[in-house]
């Protein structure tokens, strides 16, 4: 009983307090965005988009895409419930499920949305529990089966801390200079080697993070 009350209180606070605090935090950041035209080109062409970035880097891309209707894959655990509540107040709907729980149903939902209407979705392909910076094949299979392009995203900041979590969460500090870099859309053939493409996506996303770091020096 006490646990349920505690969870409801946490969700209530997340709904009421998170948005003003995160907006205040975001307004302190200076964000440089590179190659946004790849995203706009897909949108202008009426294409679906599958954004991917590492679990540790999730905060900045989601703040940048506020109120853009991007679906976010969120775990069914209670921490996922907190994240889904915060995302909702930022105009980002959630699809609940992960590789460890509810993944099959979530996959069907995503595939249906991509086939029935234009949609954009965001993935942290090494979540929800790792291994860190290793792309699972779910996003690759989804892209191959629906024809939706994957746009990897790199993130960097000049002021940050890393938490002692499995993903070493990249906590960007207030008043930081940040960079967000998009890759060109990647289209996965239906007969592709999914494991090979997953490895390629991991390498590309790591390279994008390094490119974002270089952006801060220019």
Order of alpha helices (4+ residues) and beta strands (2+ residues): alpha-beta-alpha-beta-alpha-beta-alpha-beta-alpha-beta-alpha-beta-beta-beta-beta-alpha
